[in-house]
Amino acid sequence: MAMTDNVDQTNRLGAKLVWYIFVFWDFLVLTLFSIKVYFIEFFKLFFPPPPKSLKGERILITGSGNGIGREVCLQLAQSGATLIGWDIDEAANNELLQDLTDLGAKAYVYVVDISDRSTVEATAAKVKKDVGNVTIVINNAAIMPAHSFLGHNPRELERVFQINVFGQFWILREFLPSMLKNNKGHIVTVCSAAGIIGTRNMVPYVGTKHAVHGYLEALKDELRHMPEKPRINFTTVYPCSVNTALTGGVNCFTKFPSLLPVLEPEYVARELIDAMRRNYEYIYLPKLVKLCGVYGKSLPMEVQRAATDFLQVYVEPIQ
Ligand SMILES: NC(=O)c1ccc[n+]([C@@H]2O[C@H](COP(=O)([O-])OP(=O)(O)OC[C@H]3O[C@@H](n4cnc5c(N)ncnc54)[C@H](O)[C@@H]3O)[C@@H](O)[C@H]2O)c1
């Protein structure tokens, strides 16, 4: 009996030792991998990866009629890609089509309310028939009602999530399967600085942008753990204030406008396209957004709030 106990104890110790060796090995691999990644990231600062060609791609852009989406389309006109513009604003989309045609682009536009699942499904079927499988999705359309939280009516609260979050789900449900099947694709998402920090008078909008940031991280993790990791790239863009109709109803404040300037949509579109072509995973516009929104998160909460008050970054609805 005593002999069996000794044997069991030796086996348990042996198993524990093996476990420690495996954990130590995994940790060593993790450390070496992290050093390699830091080295590559540092190298990329001086030698960015070359931009990929967009020739032959079929690019769907939502919110194509105005603002950043329109600029992205115009700047992609000569890329050799087929452009598919989706917008609820028919007049703006028709004007875009005319401009794209004048620039020699191959383009299609569709009137779509992306919050309406059945319209998205029907229009996606039309796109597949007219153009073929979409290879790049640029999820850009959004709305931004801005008031105090209790100033929003329930309809508005639902609508902002239906467009800014569910609209993206309906679109991915339509176009991600063919990307997975063909083992090729790119999901570009225009998120916002509001997807990593919170500011007053934008409670539901901030909620939707945090949701977008979060679901993309979860989706990437899900794809990464598929038996064969699919070759689908993700680029998420986090701009601060941009001079478009979206911010037409608000005053954007900051104590340091030279550090956090109101950006032009042309500039945001150019940076988005560059990031997409170089397969960058994240871009922050301006770069200070990364410092405040990503690195700043490691500070104690009270310090973060004091820093936000110091920077005085907030919006107020125009009365
Ligand atoms: N403007 C900013 O300050 C700012 C800052 C950070 C992030 N963003 C993000 O940039 C993206 C583009 O915004 P923008 O500034 O160009 O705004 P915009 O209002 O100029 O353009 C948005 C476009 O989306 C379309 N749209 C709205 N609801 C739709 C729906 N239900 N279905 C289809 N199309 C719809 C509009 O018609 C419009 O053409 C948004 O995701 C926004 O959250 C903007």
The ligand as an SDF file (V2000), in Angstrom:
LIG
                    3D

 44 48  0  0  0  0  0  0  0  0999 V2000
  -17.2900   63.5800  -38.8210 N   0  0  0  0  0  0  0  0  0  0  0  0
  -16.6250   63.2590  -37.7280 C   0  0  0  0  0  0  0  0  0  0  0  0
  -16.2560   64.1270  -36.9040 O   0  0  0  0  0  0  0  0  0  0  0  0
  -16.2630   61.8350  -37.4500 C   0  0  0  0  0  0  0  0  0  0  0  0
  -15.3530   61.5560  -36.4370 C   0  0  0  0  0  0  0  0  0  0  0  0
  -15.0330   60.2340  -36.1600 C   0  0  0  0  0  0  0  0  0  0  0  0
  -15.6040   59.2210  -36.8820 C   0  0  0  0  0  0  0  0  0  0  0  0
  -16.4960   59.5170  -37.8540 N   0  0  0  0  0  0  0  0  0  0  0  0
  -17.1150   58.3980  -38.5790 C   0  0  0  0  0  0  0  0  0  0  0  0
  -16.8990   58.5380  -39.9560 O   0  0  0  0  0  0  0  0  0  0  0  0
  -17.9280   57.8510  -40.6600 C   0  0  0  0  0  0  0  0  0  0  0  0
  -18.4420   58.7230  -41.7860 C   0  0  0  0  0  0  0  0  0  0  0  0
  -19.0110   59.8770  -41.2360 O   0  0  0  0  0  0  0  0  0  0  0  0
  -19.0030   61.2870  -41.9630 P   0  0  0  0  0  0  0  0  0  0  0  0
  -18.3640   62.2380  -41.0280 O   0  0  0  0  0  0  0  0  0  0  0  0
  -18.4720   61.1530  -43.3320 O   0  0  0  0  0  0  0  0  0  0  0  0
  -20.5730   61.5710  -41.9400 O   0  0  0  0  0  0  0  0  0  0  0  0
  -21.5590   62.1080  -43.0780 P   0  0  0  0  0  0  0  0  0  0  0  0
  -22.8170   62.3980  -42.3560 O   0  0  0  0  0  0  0  0  0  0  0  0
  -20.9140   63.1870  -43.8610 O   0  0  0  0  0  0  0  0  0  0  0  0
  -21.7370   60.8350  -44.0170 O   0  0  0  0  0  0  0  0  0  0  0  0
  -22.4190   59.6900  -43.5570 C   0  0  0  0  0  0  0  0  0  0  0  0
  -23.1100   59.0400  -44.7460 C   0  0  0  0  0  0  0  0  0  0  0  0
  -23.8120   57.8920  -44.2660 O   0  0  0  0  0  0  0  0  0  0  0  0
  -25.0950   57.8880  -44.8720 C   0  0  0  0  0  0  0  0  0  0  0  0
  -26.0600   57.1600  -44.0400 N   0  0  0  0  0  0  0  0  0  0  0  0
  -26.5800   57.5450  -42.8740 C   0  0  0  0  0  0  0  0  0  0  0  0
  -27.4780   56.6590  -42.4450 N   0  0  0  0  0  0  0  0  0  0  0  0
  -27.5030   55.6650  -43.3610 C   0  0  0  0  0  0  0  0  0  0  0  0
  -28.2410   54.4630  -43.4800 C   0  0  0  0  0  0  0  0  0  0  0  0
  -29.1410   54.1040  -42.5740 N   0  0  0  0  0  0  0  0  0  0  0  0
  -28.0020   53.6770  -44.5410 N   0  0  0  0  0  0  0  0  0  0  0  0
  -27.0990   54.0330  -45.4990 C   0  0  0  0  0  0  0  0  0  0  0  0
  -26.3930   55.1740  -45.4380 N   0  0  0  0  0  0  0  0  0  0  0  0
  -26.5900   55.9720  -44.3800 C   0  0  0  0  0  0  0  0  0  0  0  0
  -25.4790   59.3610  -45.0180 C   0  0  0  0  0  0  0  0  0  0  0  0
  -26.4920   59.5540  -45.9860 O   0  0  0  0  0  0  0  0  0  0  0  0
  -24.1550   59.9600  -45.4040 C   0  0  0  0  0  0  0  0  0  0  0  0
  -23.9820   59.9620  -46.7980 O   0  0  0  0  0  0  0  0  0  0  0  0
  -18.9650   57.4730  -39.6120 C   0  0  0  0  0  0  0  0  0  0  0  0
  -18.8090   56.1340  -39.2430 O   0  0  0  0  0  0  0  0  0  0  0  0
  -18.6200   58.3630  -38.4290 C   0  0  0  0  0  0  0  0  0  0  0  0
  -19.0290   57.7980  -37.1920 O   0  0  0  0  0  0  0  0  0  0  0  0
  -16.8310   60.8000  -38.1830 C   0  0  0  0  0  0  0  0  0  0  0  0
  1  2  1  0
  2  3  2  0
  2  4  1  0
  4  5  1  0
  4 44  2  0
  5  6  2  0
  6  7  1  0
  7  8  2  0
  8  9  1  0
  8 44  1  0
  9 10  1  0
  9 42  1  0
 10 11  1  0
 11 12  1  0
 11 40  1  0
 12 13  1  0
 13 14  1  0
 14 15  2  0
 14 16  1  0
 14 17  1  0
 17 18  1  0
 18 19  2  0
 18 20  1  0
 18 21  1  0
 21 22  1  0
 22 23  1  0
 23 24  1  0
 23 38  1  0
 24 25  1  0
 25 26  1  0
 25 36  1  0
 26 27  1  0
 26 35  1  0
 27 28  2  0
 28 29  1  0
 29 30  1  0
 29 35  2  0
 30 31  1  0
 30 32  2  0
 32 33  1  0
 33 34  2  0
 34 35  1  0
 36 37  1  0
 36 38  1  0
 38 39  1  0
 40 41  1  0
 40 42  1  0
 42 43  1  0
M  CHG  2   8   1  16  -1
M  END
$$$$
